[in-house]
Amino acid sequence: MLNTQLQTIGEEAFYSCSNLTEFYISENISNILTDTFNLCPNLKTVIIDNETICENVTQTSHGNLLNYATTIKVPQGANCNSHMTSSFTK
């Protein structure tokens, strides 16, 4: 689990991290920099608990998140990328 005060996940923070299988993006995270999740082939589940980040997640700017994760859970009713179809209720 990341520090609850963390607001930005840095560029290439998890680059080529083959042990990363699941990731939770809390509501405190306001910025995800380039290639954060690039080359994370075992990343299968991402839970995004921040509607602002959800609305801005793209394949190129966030390290190919959509290429790797097979399940992306987002807040119910969030206006997210059309690839993100799973949802949860807070």
A tleap script that builds the chain and sets N, CA, C and O, in Angstrom:
source leaprc.protein.ff14SB
mol = sequence {
  NMET LEU ASN THR GLN LEU GLN THR ILE GLY
  GLU GLU ALA PHE TYR SER CYS SER ASN LEU
  THR GLU PHE TYR ILE SER GLU ASN ILE SER
  ASN ILE LEU THR ASP THR PHE ASN LEU CYS
  PRO ASN LEU LYS THR VAL ILE ILE ASP ASN
  GLU THR ILE CYS GLU ASN VAL THR GLN THR
  SER HIE GLY ASN LEU LEU ASN TYR ALA THR
  THR ILE LYS VAL PRO GLN GLY ALA ASN CYS
  ASN SER HIE MET THR SER SER PHE THR CLYS
}
set mol.1.N position { 0.840 -1.179 0.000 }
set mol.1.CA position { 0.000 0.000 0.000 }
set mol.1.C position { 0.882 1.239 0.000 }
set mol.1.O position { 1.886 1.309 0.710 }
set mol.2.N position { 0.489 2.214 -0.809 }
set mol.2.CA position { 1.239 3.453 -0.897 }
set mol.2.C position { 0.876 4.374 0.262 }
set mol.2.O position { -0.195 4.251 0.857 }
set mol.3.N position { 1.782 5.296 0.574 }
set mol.3.CA position { 1.561 6.298 1.593 }
set mol.3.C position { 0.262 7.047 1.303 }
set mol.3.O position { 0.033 7.447 0.161 }
set mol.4.N position { -0.579 7.243 2.293 }
set mol.4.CA position { -1.865 7.896 2.085 }
set mol.4.C position { -1.722 9.381 1.772 }
set mol.4.O position { -2.678 10.004 1.309 }
set mol.5.N position { -0.555 9.957 2.014 }
set mol.5.CA position { -0.313 11.367 1.698 }
set mol.5.C position { 0.194 11.560 0.270 }
set mol.5.O position { 0.277 12.690 -0.210 }
set mol.6.N position { 0.529 10.480 -0.402 }
set mol.6.CA position { 1.065 10.538 -1.754 }
set mol.6.C position { 0.033 11.113 -2.719 }
set mol.6.O position { -1.120 10.681 -2.735 }
set mol.7.N position { 0.454 12.097 -3.526 }
set mol.7.CA position { -0.450 12.714 -4.485 }
set mol.7.C position { -0.061 12.433 -5.928 }
set mol.7.O position { -0.913 12.472 -6.816 }
set mol.8.N position { 1.214 12.150 -6.175 }
set mol.8.CA position { 1.697 11.894 -7.530 }
set mol.8.C position { 2.459 10.583 -7.564 }
set mol.8.O position { 3.278 10.306 -6.687 }
set mol.9.N position { 2.186 9.778 -8.580 }
set mol.9.CA position { 2.975 8.578 -8.820 }
set mol.9.C position { 3.933 8.943 -9.948 }
set mol.9.O position { 3.510 9.282 -11.053 }
set mol.10.N position { 5.214 8.871 -9.657 }
set mol.10.CA position { 6.247 9.375 -10.553 }
set mol.10.C position { 6.427 8.607 -11.849 }
set mol.10.O position { 5.977 7.472 -12.004 }
set mol.11.N position { 7.103 9.275 -12.771 }
set mol.11.CA position { 7.411 8.695 -14.074 }
set mol.11.C position { 8.204 7.404 -13.892 }
set mol.11.O position { 9.198 7.367 -13.167 }
set mol.12.N position { 7.750 6.354 -14.557 }
set mol.12.CA position { 8.381 5.030 -14.526 }
set mol.12.C position { 8.482 4.441 -13.115 }
set mol.12.O position { 9.363 3.623 -12.848 }
set mol.13.N position { 7.593 4.848 -12.220 }
set mol.13.CA position { 7.647 4.382 -10.830 }
set mol.13.C position { 7.611 2.859 -10.706 }
set mol.13.O position { 8.285 2.291 -9.846 }
set mol.14.N position { 6.835 2.203 -11.554 }
set mol.14.CA position { 6.733 0.741 -11.512 }
set mol.14.C position { 7.179 0.126 -12.832 }
set mol.14.O position { 6.799 -0.998 -13.161 }
set mol.15.N position { 7.965 0.848 -13.566 }
set mol.15.CA position { 8.439 0.416 -14.885 }
set mol.15.C position { 9.079 -0.966 -14.796 }
set mol.15.O position { 9.974 -1.195 -13.983 }
set mol.16.N position { 8.618 -1.869 -15.627 }
set mol.16.CA position { 9.160 -3.222 -15.740 }
set mol.16.C position { 9.089 -4.012 -14.432 }
set mol.16.O position { 9.958 -4.836 -14.149 }
set mol.17.N position { 8.067 -3.758 -13.654 }
set mol.17.CA position { 7.891 -4.462 -12.382 }
set mol.17.C position { 7.051 -5.716 -12.630 }
set mol.17.O position { 5.821 -5.658 -12.636 }
set mol.18.N position { 7.707 -6.817 -12.829 }
set mol.18.CA position { 6.993 -8.056 -13.181 }
set mol.18.C position { 6.241 -8.657 -11.994 }
set mol.18.O position { 5.379 -9.512 -12.194 }
set mol.19.N position { 6.542 -8.234 -10.771 }
set mol.19.CA position { 5.847 -8.755 -9.590 }
set mol.19.C position { 4.547 -8.014 -9.294 }
set mol.19.O position { 3.766 -8.455 -8.451 }
set mol.20.N position { 4.307 -6.901 -9.971 }
set mol.20.CA position { 3.101 -6.113 -9.735 }
set mol.20.C position { 1.913 -6.794 -10.412 }
set mol.20.O position { 1.880 -6.919 -11.636 }
set mol.21.N position { 0.942 -7.233 -9.614 }
set mol.21.CA position { -0.228 -7.932 -10.155 }
set mol.21.C position { -1.519 -7.157 -9.944 }
set mol.21.O position { -2.482 -7.335 -10.689 }
set mol.22.N position { -1.541 -6.296 -8.930 }
set mol.22.CA position { -2.737 -5.550 -8.581 }
set mol.22.C position { -2.320 -4.180 -8.069 }
set mol.22.O position { -1.292 -4.051 -7.404 }
set mol.23.N position { -3.116 -3.151 -8.377 }
set mol.23.CA position { -2.750 -1.814 -7.939 }
set mol.23.C position { -4.002 -1.026 -7.589 }
set mol.23.O position { -4.998 -1.066 -8.312 }
set mol.24.N position { -3.940 -0.314 -6.480 }
set mol.24.CA position { -5.044 0.511 -5.997 }
set mol.24.C position { -4.636 1.971 -6.098 }
set mol.24.O position { -3.634 2.372 -5.507 }
set mol.25.N position { -5.394 2.772 -6.836 }
set mol.25.CA position { -5.134 4.201 -6.967 }
set mol.25.C position { -6.152 4.906 -6.079 }
set mol.25.O position { -7.335 4.982 -6.411 }
set mol.26.N position { -5.677 5.422 -4.944 }
set mol.26.CA position { -6.575 6.027 -3.960 }
set mol.26.C position { -7.073 7.390 -4.417 }
set mol.26.O position { -6.590 7.948 -5.402 }
set mol.27.N position { -8.039 7.908 -3.690 }
set mol.27.CA position { -8.606 9.205 -4.031 }
set mol.27.C position { -7.623 10.345 -3.796 }
set mol.27.O position { -7.847 11.457 -4.275 }
set mol.28.N position { -6.523 10.088 -3.059 }
set mol.28.CA position { -5.503 11.122 -2.825 }
set mol.28.C position { -4.623 11.351 -4.039 }
set mol.28.O position { -4.046 12.429 -4.186 }
set mol.29.N position { -4.510 10.368 -4.904 }
set mol.29.CA position { -3.637 10.476 -6.077 }
set mol.29.C position { -4.273 11.439 -7.078 }
set mol.29.O position { -5.401 11.235 -7.526 }
set mol.30.N position { -3.531 12.487 -7.417 }
set mol.30.CA position { -4.067 13.474 -8.355 }
set mol.30.C position { -3.299 13.491 -9.670 }
set mol.30.O position { -3.705 14.159 -10.622 }
set mol.31.N position { -2.188 12.756 -9.725 }
set mol.31.CA position { -1.381 12.777 -10.940 }
set mol.31.C position { -0.626 11.461 -11.090 }
set mol.31.O position { -0.010 10.974 -10.142 }
set mol.32.N position { -0.681 10.895 -12.287 }
set mol.32.CA position { 0.098 9.703 -12.623 }
set mol.32.C position { 0.943 10.090 -13.824 }
set mol.32.O position { 0.414 10.444 -14.878 }
set mol.33.N position { 2.258 10.020 -13.661 }
set mol.33.CA position { 3.149 10.480 -14.720 }
set mol.33.C position { 3.401 9.397 -15.767 }
set mol.33.O position { 2.983 8.250 -15.610 }
set mol.34.N position { 4.080 9.778 -16.819 }
set mol.34.CA position { 4.311 8.931 -17.990 }
set mol.34.C position { 5.025 7.626 -17.642 }
set mol.34.O position { 5.949 7.593 -16.829 }
set mol.35.N position { 4.573 6.576 -18.272 }
set mol.35.CA position { 5.174 5.239 -18.193 }
set mol.35.C position { 5.206 4.639 -16.790 }
set mol.35.O position { 6.046 3.789 -16.494 }
set mol.36.N position { 4.310 5.072 -15.945 }
set mol.36.CA position { 4.261 4.545 -14.586 }
set mol.36.C position { 4.117 3.027 -14.561 }
set mol.36.O position { 4.780 2.360 -13.767 }
set mol.37.N position { 3.266 2.476 -15.416 }
set mol.37.CA position { 3.004 1.036 -15.417 }
set mol.37.C position { 3.523 0.334 -16.666 }
set mol.37.O position { 3.104 -0.785 -16.966 }
set mol.38.N position { 4.419 0.969 -17.389 }
set mol.38.CA position { 4.933 0.379 -18.625 }
set mol.38.C position { 5.749 -0.879 -18.330 }
set mol.38.O position { 6.538 -0.918 -17.386 }
set mol.39.N position { 5.545 -1.887 -19.142 }
set mol.39.CA position { 6.225 -3.184 -19.023 }
set mol.39.C position { 5.962 -3.870 -17.683 }
set mol.39.O position { 6.879 -4.390 -17.047 }
set mol.40.N position { 4.706 -3.862 -17.270 }
set mol.40.CA position { 4.262 -4.605 -16.084 }
set mol.40.C position { 3.322 -5.708 -16.569 }
set mol.40.O position { 2.105 -5.591 -16.426 }
set mol.41.N position { 3.872 -6.767 -17.135 }
set mol.41.CA position { 3.057 -7.773 -17.820 }
set mol.41.C position { 2.110 -8.556 -16.921 }
set mol.41.O position { 1.142 -9.137 -17.410 }
set mol.42.N position { 2.368 -8.584 -15.618 }
set mol.42.CA position { 1.513 -9.356 -14.710 }
set mol.42.C position { 0.472 -8.507 -13.999 }
set mol.42.O position { -0.279 -9.015 -13.166 }
set mol.43.N position { 0.421 -7.211 -14.321 }
set mol.43.CA position { -0.585 -6.330 -13.748 }
set mol.43.C position { -1.948 -6.687 -14.348 }
set mol.43.O position { -2.184 -6.470 -15.536 }
set mol.44.N position { -2.818 -7.222 -13.542 }
set mol.44.CA position { -4.112 -7.700 -14.035 }
set mol.44.C position { -5.297 -6.906 -13.500 }
set mol.44.O position { -6.314 -6.790 -14.183 }
set mol.45.N position { -5.187 -6.358 -12.296 }
set mol.45.CA position { -6.310 -5.649 -11.695 }
set mol.45.C position { -5.871 -4.274 -11.209 }
set mol.45.O position { -4.872 -4.137 -10.503 }
set mol.46.N position { -6.634 -3.263 -11.600 }
set mol.46.CA position { -6.401 -1.903 -11.134 }
set mol.46.C position { -7.720 -1.374 -10.593 }
set mol.46.O position { -8.753 -1.450 -11.258 }
set mol.47.N position { -7.673 -0.843 -9.388 }
set mol.47.CA position { -8.845 -0.230 -8.776 }
set mol.47.C position { -8.556 1.264 -8.690 }
set mol.47.O position { -7.595 1.683 -8.045 }
set mol.48.N position { -9.390 2.056 -9.340 }
set mol.48.CA position { -9.205 3.504 -9.366 }
set mol.48.C position { -10.298 4.123 -8.509 }
set mol.48.O position { -11.475 4.093 -8.868 }
set mol.49.N position { -9.897 4.688 -7.371 }
set mol.49.CA position { -10.854 5.271 -6.427 }
set mol.49.C position { -10.844 6.796 -6.509 }
set mol.49.O position { -11.127 7.483 -5.528 }
set mol.50.N position { -10.514 7.312 -7.689 }
set mol.50.CA position { -10.412 8.756 -7.881 }
set mol.50.C position { -11.001 9.090 -9.243 }
set mol.50.O position { -10.416 8.756 -10.273 }
set mol.51.N position { -12.147 9.741 -9.253 }
set mol.51.CA position { -12.832 10.011 -10.509 }
set mol.51.C position { -12.019 10.919 -11.424 }
set mol.51.O position { -12.075 10.767 -12.644 }
set mol.52.N position { -11.265 11.859 -10.863 }
set mol.52.CA position { -10.455 12.762 -11.684 }
set mol.52.C position { -9.390 11.981 -12.446 }
set mol.52.O position { -9.209 12.197 -13.644 }
set mol.53.N position { -8.688 11.083 -11.772 }
set mol.53.CA position { -7.684 10.256 -12.439 }
set mol.53.C position { -8.373 9.351 -13.444 }
set mol.53.O position { -7.889 9.183 -14.563 }
set mol.54.N position { -9.483 8.776 -13.059 }
set mol.54.CA position { -10.229 7.883 -13.937 }
set mol.54.C position { -10.548 8.556 -15.259 }
set mol.54.O position { -10.420 7.945 -16.320 }
set mol.55.N position { -10.958 9.798 -15.197 }
set mol.55.CA position { -11.337 10.524 -16.401 }
set mol.55.C position { -10.140 10.832 -17.290 }
set mol.55.O position { -10.308 11.093 -18.482 }
set mol.56.N position { -8.938 10.805 -16.732 }
set mol.56.CA position { -7.752 11.193 -17.484 }
set mol.56.C position { -6.820 10.042 -17.850 }
set mol.56.O position { -5.822 10.256 -18.537 }
set mol.57.N position { -7.131 8.824 -17.401 }
set mol.57.CA position { -6.258 7.693 -17.701 }
set mol.57.C position { -6.331 7.378 -19.192 }
set mol.57.O position { -7.408 7.156 -19.746 }
set mol.58.N position { -5.162 7.365 -19.828 }
set mol.58.CA position { -5.085 6.997 -21.239 }
set mol.58.C position { -3.973 5.989 -21.422 }
set mol.58.O position { -3.067 5.883 -20.596 }
set mol.59.N position { -4.050 5.278 -22.474 }
set mol.59.CA position { -3.070 4.235 -22.744 }
set mol.59.C position { -1.649 4.793 -22.846 }
set mol.59.O position { -0.719 4.199 -22.300 }
set mol.60.N position { -1.469 5.899 -23.522 }
set mol.60.CA position { -0.123 6.407 -23.750 }
set mol.60.C position { 0.441 7.177 -22.579 }
set mol.60.O position { 1.629 7.055 -22.281 }
set mol.61.N position { -0.363 7.954 -21.916 }
set mol.61.CA position { 0.195 8.807 -20.872 }
set mol.61.C position { 0.368 8.122 -19.529 }
set mol.61.O position { 1.006 8.680 -18.636 }
set mol.62.N position { -0.173 6.950 -19.364 }
set mol.62.CA position { -0.049 6.284 -18.069 }
set mol.62.C position { 0.579 4.897 -18.168 }
set mol.62.O position { 0.211 3.979 -17.435 }
set mol.63.N position { 1.513 4.765 -19.068 }
set mol.63.CA position { 2.306 3.549 -19.096 }
set mol.63.C position { 1.569 2.318 -19.548 }
set mol.63.O position { 1.766 1.239 -18.988 }
set mol.64.N position { 0.726 2.454 -20.546 }
set mol.64.CA position { 0.071 1.300 -21.134 }
set mol.64.C position { -0.786 0.529 -20.131 }
set mol.64.O position { -0.887 -0.696 -20.198 }
set mol.65.N position { -1.391 1.249 -19.217 }
set mol.65.CA position { -2.252 0.634 -18.212 }
set mol.65.C position { -3.319 -0.242 -18.850 }
set mol.65.O position { -3.615 -1.330 -18.355 }
set mol.66.N position { -3.890 0.227 -19.939 }
set mol.66.CA position { -4.953 -0.529 -20.589 }
set mol.66.C position { -4.436 -1.733 -21.362 }
set mol.66.O position { -5.210 -2.633 -21.686 }
set mol.67.N position { -3.133 -1.766 -21.667 }
set mol.67.CA position { -2.560 -2.919 -22.355 }
set mol.67.C position { -2.399 -4.110 -21.423 }
set mol.67.O position { -2.471 -5.255 -21.870 }
set mol.68.N position { -2.185 -3.864 -20.152 }
set mol.68.CA position { -1.862 -4.944 -19.228 }
set mol.68.C position { -3.027 -5.373 -18.350 }
set mol.68.O position { -3.314 -6.565 -18.237 }
set mol.69.N position { -3.689 -4.425 -17.737 }
set mol.69.CA position { -4.754 -4.770 -16.791 }
set mol.69.C position { -5.959 -5.357 -17.521 }
set mol.69.O position { -6.435 -4.795 -18.507 }
set mol.70.N position { -6.441 -6.483 -17.029 }
set mol.70.CA position { -7.624 -7.102 -17.615 }
set mol.70.C position { -8.889 -6.678 -16.873 }
set mol.70.O position { -9.990 -6.784 -17.413 }
set mol.71.N position { -8.736 -6.201 -15.644 }
set mol.71.CA position { -9.860 -5.706 -14.858 }
set mol.71.C position { -9.502 -4.335 -14.312 }
set mol.71.O position { -8.522 -4.184 -13.582 }
set mol.72.N position { -10.297 -3.338 -14.668 }
set mol.72.CA position { -10.109 -1.997 -14.139 }
set mol.72.C position { -11.422 -1.589 -13.497 }
set mol.72.O position { -12.438 -1.439 -14.176 }
set mol.73.N position { -11.393 -1.411 -12.185 }
set mol.73.CA position { -12.597 -1.059 -11.441 }
set mol.73.C position { -12.561 0.440 -11.159 }
set mol.73.O position { -11.544 0.985 -10.731 }
set mol.74.N position { -13.679 1.083 -11.406 }
set mol.74.CA position { -13.771 2.532 -11.251 }
set mol.74.C position { -14.997 2.890 -10.421 }
set mol.74.O position { -15.897 2.065 -10.263 }
set mol.75.N position { -15.045 4.112 -9.889 }
set mol.75.CA position { -16.221 4.510 -9.108 }
set mol.75.C position { -17.492 4.468 -9.948 }
set mol.75.O position { -17.489 4.860 -11.115 }
set mol.76.N position { -18.557 4.000 -9.356 }
set mol.76.CA position { -19.838 3.929 -10.046 }
set mol.76.C position { -20.245 5.309 -10.546 }
set mol.76.O position { -20.213 6.283 -9.794 }
set mol.77.N position { -20.622 5.389 -11.799 }
set mol.77.CA position { -21.059 6.641 -12.387 }
set mol.77.C position { -19.946 7.538 -12.884 }
set mol.77.O position { -20.217 8.624 -13.396 }
set mol.78.N position { -18.695 7.113 -12.746 }
set mol.78.CA position { -17.580 7.939 -13.195 }
set mol.78.C position { -17.551 8.003 -14.715 }
set mol.78.O position { -17.891 7.034 -15.394 }
set mol.79.N position { -17.147 9.136 -15.235 }
set mol.79.CA position { -17.034 9.334 -16.680 }
set mol.79.C position { -15.631 8.910 -17.092 }
set mol.79.O position { -14.711 9.727 -17.126 }
set mol.80.N position { -15.474 7.626 -17.405 }
set mol.80.CA position { -14.154 7.072 -17.664 }
set mol.80.C position { -14.002 6.628 -19.111 }
set mol.80.O position { -14.959 6.594 -19.885 }
set mol.81.N position { -12.778 6.294 -19.440 }
set mol.81.CA position { -12.463 5.737 -20.750 }
set mol.81.C position { -13.382 4.553 -21.017 }
set mol.81.O position { -13.677 3.781 -20.105 }
set mol.82.N position { -13.823 4.407 -22.223 }
set mol.82.CA position { -14.782 3.346 -22.562 }
set mol.82.C position { -14.243 1.941 -22.336 }
set mol.82.O position { -15.027 0.995 -22.261 }
set mol.83.N position { -12.911 1.775 -22.225 }
set mol.83.CA position { -12.340 0.454 -21.952 }
set mol.83.C position { -12.587 0.014 -20.509 }
set mol.83.O position { -12.470 -1.170 -20.190 }
set mol.84.N position { -12.926 0.958 -19.645 }
set mol.84.CA position { -13.095 0.672 -18.237 }
set mol.84.C position { -14.555 0.416 -17.946 }
set mol.84.O position { -15.319 1.351 -17.709 }
set mol.85.N position { -14.942 -0.830 -17.963 }
set mol.85.CA position { -16.361 -1.146 -17.836 }
set mol.85.C position { -16.748 -1.643 -16.463 }
set mol.85.O position { -17.927 -1.600 -16.111 }
set mol.86.N position { -15.808 -2.109 -15.684 }
set mol.86.CA position { -16.132 -2.579 -14.348 }
set mol.86.C position { -16.357 -1.387 -13.432 }
set mol.86.O position { -15.804 -0.312 -13.664 }
set mol.87.N position { -17.151 -1.566 -12.410 }
set mol.87.CA position { -17.356 -0.473 -11.476 }
set mol.87.C position { -17.590 -1.006 -10.073 }
set mol.87.O position { -17.888 -2.184 -9.875 }
set mol.88.N position { -17.447 -0.115 -9.111 }
set mol.88.CA position { -17.727 -0.475 -7.735 }
set mol.88.C position { -18.395 0.712 -7.082 }
set mol.88.O position { -18.361 1.823 -7.611 }
set mol.89.N position { -18.994 0.482 -5.951 }
set mol.89.CA position { -19.631 1.554 -5.194 }
set mol.89.C position { -18.826 1.794 -3.947 }
set mol.89.O position { -18.486 0.849 -3.234 }
set mol.90.N position { -18.511 3.062 -3.667 }
set mol.90.CA position { -17.750 3.391 -2.453 }
set mol.90.C position { -18.554 3.079 -1.219 }
set mol.90.O position { -18.080 3.290 -0.103 }
savepdb mol mol.pdb
quit
